[in-house]
């Protein structure tokens, strides 16, 4: 299975693609979408949507994983991250990808074993898991790869490829109450 992970942001938006086959996790591609804070937020969201769409079309992942919004003290920052999440998620939905969301603590715990790990510790473990300790990933890039890796650890290999409500209901009739 191919997974795209996204670390959303309106100035820097990281993305990372991995392939999981059995217990092996393999690096495919990653990068950071650098945006200018001088540009309007709608313009930046359009770029995020376009660049994520390009990666989805190029690599055809089955799964899309992103970090949930982190609410700090700055409400404006939280809102802008929410906008970036929405633009990236919309690209996934428009391509019928299964979307999964993970909290920052959950991603850190999955990759390092410690929910309070630093970005540098996450980056080191991403390189270790991908068997390339010499790789130089920017922090937003390694965070996006960590999100994809987290999903690869959490996703069940026998999980049905549910892309819409009709398929979900078909695969889970026991969850539907009439």
C-alpha positions as CSV (number, residue, x, y, z in Angstrom):
1,X,0.0,0.0,0.0
2,X,1.1,3.5,-0.7
3,X,0.5,6.2,1.9
4,X,0.9,10.0,1.6
5,X,1.4,11.9,4.9
6,X,0.9,15.6,5.2
7,X,2.2,18.0,7.9
8,X,-0.1,20.9,7.2
9,X,0.9,24.6,7.4
10,X,0.3,27.8,5.5
11,X,3.9,28.8,5.3
12,X,5.5,25.3,5.1
13,X,3.5,22.2,4.3
14,X,5.4,19.0,4.4
15,X,4.4,15.9,2.5
16,X,5.9,12.4,2.4
17,X,5.1,9.2,0.5
18,X,5.9,5.7,1.6
19,X,5.2,2.2,0.4
20,X,4.4,-0.6,3.0
21,X,4.7,-4.2,1.9
22,X,4.4,-6.7,4.8
23,X,6.6,-5.3,7.6
24,X,8.8,-3.3,5.2
25,X,8.4,0.5,5.0
26,X,10.0,2.0,1.9
27,X,10.6,5.7,1.1
28,X,9.1,7.0,-2.2
29,X,9.2,10.8,-2.1
30,X,8.9,13.8,0.2
31,X,9.3,17.5,0.3
32,X,8.1,20.8,1.7
33,X,5.7,23.2,-0.1
34,X,7.2,26.6,0.8
35,X,4.7,29.4,0.7
36,X,5.2,33.2,1.1
37,X,3.4,34.8,4.0
38,X,3.2,37.9,1.7
39,X,0.7,36.0,-0.4
40,X,-3.0,35.8,0.6
41,X,-4.2,32.8,2.5
42,X,-6.6,31.7,-0.3
43,X,-3.7,31.8,-2.8
44,X,-1.5,29.7,-0.5
45,X,-4.4,27.2,0.0
46,X,-4.7,26.9,-3.7
47,X,-1.0,26.1,-4.0
48,X,-1.3,23.4,-1.3
49,X,-4.3,21.8,-3.0
50,X,-2.5,21.9,-6.4
51,X,0.8,20.4,-5.2
52,X,-0.8,17.7,-3.1
53,X,-3.1,16.8,-6.1
54,X,0.1,16.5,-8.3
55,X,1.6,14.1,-5.8
56,X,-1.6,12.0,-5.6
57,X,-1.8,11.8,-9.4
58,X,1.9,11.0,-9.7
59,X,2.1,8.2,-7.1
60,X,-1.6,7.1,-6.8
61,X,-1.6,6.4,-3.0
62,X,-4.5,4.5,-1.4
63,X,-4.3,6.2,1.9
64,X,-4.0,9.9,3.0
65,X,-2.8,10.6,6.6
66,X,-2.5,14.0,8.2
67,X,-1.9,15.5,11.6
68,X,-4.9,16.8,13.5
69,X,-4.9,20.5,14.4
70,X,-2.8,21.4,17.4
71,X,-4.4,24.1,19.5
72,X,-1.9,26.4,21.1
73,X,-2.3,29.8,22.5
74,X,-2.5,31.5,19.1
75,X,-6.0,31.1,17.7
76,X,-5.0,32.7,14.3
77,X,-2.3,30.1,13.8
78,X,-4.7,27.2,14.7
79,X,-7.2,28.5,12.2
80,X,-4.6,28.8,9.4
81,X,-3.4,25.2,10.1
82,X,-7.0,24.2,9.9
83,X,-7.3,25.9,6.5
84,X,-4.2,24.1,5.3
85,X,-5.6,20.8,6.6
86,X,-8.8,21.4,4.7
87,X,-7.0,22.2,1.4
88,X,-4.9,19.0,1.6
89,X,-7.8,16.9,2.8
90,X,-9.9,18.2,-0.1
91,X,-7.3,17.0,-2.6
92,X,-7.5,13.6,-1.0
93,X,-11.2,13.4,-1.0
94,X,-11.3,14.6,-4.7
95,X,-9.2,11.5,-5.5
96,X,-11.2,9.1,-3.4
97,X,-8.5,8.4,-0.9
98,X,-9.1,7.0,2.5
99,X,-8.3,9.8,5.0
100,X,-6.9,9.1,8.5
101,X,-6.0,11.7,11.1
102,X,-3.5,11.4,14.0
103,X,-2.6,13.7,16.8
104,X,1.0,14.9,17.1
105,X,1.5,12.8,20.3
106,X,0.1,9.7,18.5
107,X,2.5,10.2,15.6
108,X,5.5,10.7,17.9
109,X,4.6,7.7,20.0
110,X,4.2,5.5,16.9
111,X,7.5,6.5,15.5
112,X,9.8,7.0,18.5
113,X,7.9,5.3,21.4
114,X,7.6,8.6,23.2
115,X,4.6,10.9,22.7
116,X,6.7,13.9,23.9
117,X,9.6,13.3,21.4
118,X,11.3,16.3,19.8
119,X,11.2,17.0,16.1
120,X,14.9,16.0,15.9
121,X,14.1,12.6,17.5
122,X,11.2,12.0,15.1
123,X,13.5,12.9,12.2
124,X,16.2,10.4,13.4
125,X,13.7,7.6,13.8
126,X,12.1,8.3,10.4
127,X,15.6,7.9,8.8
128,X,16.1,4.7,10.8
129,X,12.8,3.2,9.9
130,X,13.4,4.1,6.3
131,X,16.9,2.5,6.5
132,X,18.6,5.7,5.4
133,X,20.3,7.3,8.4
134,X,22.3,9.6,6.0
135,X,19.2,11.1,4.5
136,X,18.7,14.8,5.2
137,X,15.0,15.6,5.6
138,X,13.8,19.1,6.6
139,X,11.7,18.9,9.8
140,X,8.3,19.5,8.1
141,X,9.3,16.7,5.6
142,X,10.3,14.2,8.3
143,X,7.1,15.0,10.2
144,X,5.0,14.2,7.1
145,X,6.9,11.0,6.6
146,X,6.3,10.2,10.3
147,X,2.6,10.7,9.8
148,X,2.6,8.3,6.9
149,X,4.7,5.8,8.9
150,X,2.3,6.1,11.8
151,X,-0.6,5.2,9.5
152,X,1.3,2.2,8.1
153,X,1.7,0.9,11.7
154,X,-1.9,1.6,12.6
155,X,-3.7,0.5,9.4
156,X,-4.8,-3.1,9.3
157,X,-3.6,-4.9,6.3
158,X,-6.9,-6.6,5.9
159,X,-8.8,-3.3,6.2
160,X,-11.3,-3.0,3.3
161,X,-10.6,-0.3,0.9
162,X,-13.7,1.8,1.8
163,X,-13.9,5.0,-0.4
164,X,-17.4,6.1,0.3
165,X,-20.4,5.6,2.6
166,X,-22.0,3.1,0.3
167,X,-19.0,0.8,0.4
168,X,-18.7,1.3,4.2
169,X,-22.3,0.3,4.8
170,X,-21.8,-2.7,2.4
171,X,-18.7,-3.9,4.4
172,X,-20.2,-3.1,7.8
173,X,-23.9,-4.0,7.8
174,X,-23.7,-4.8,11.6
175,X,-23.0,-1.1,12.3
176,X,-26.2,0.1,10.5
177,X,-29.3,0.6,12.6
178,X,-32.6,0.9,10.8
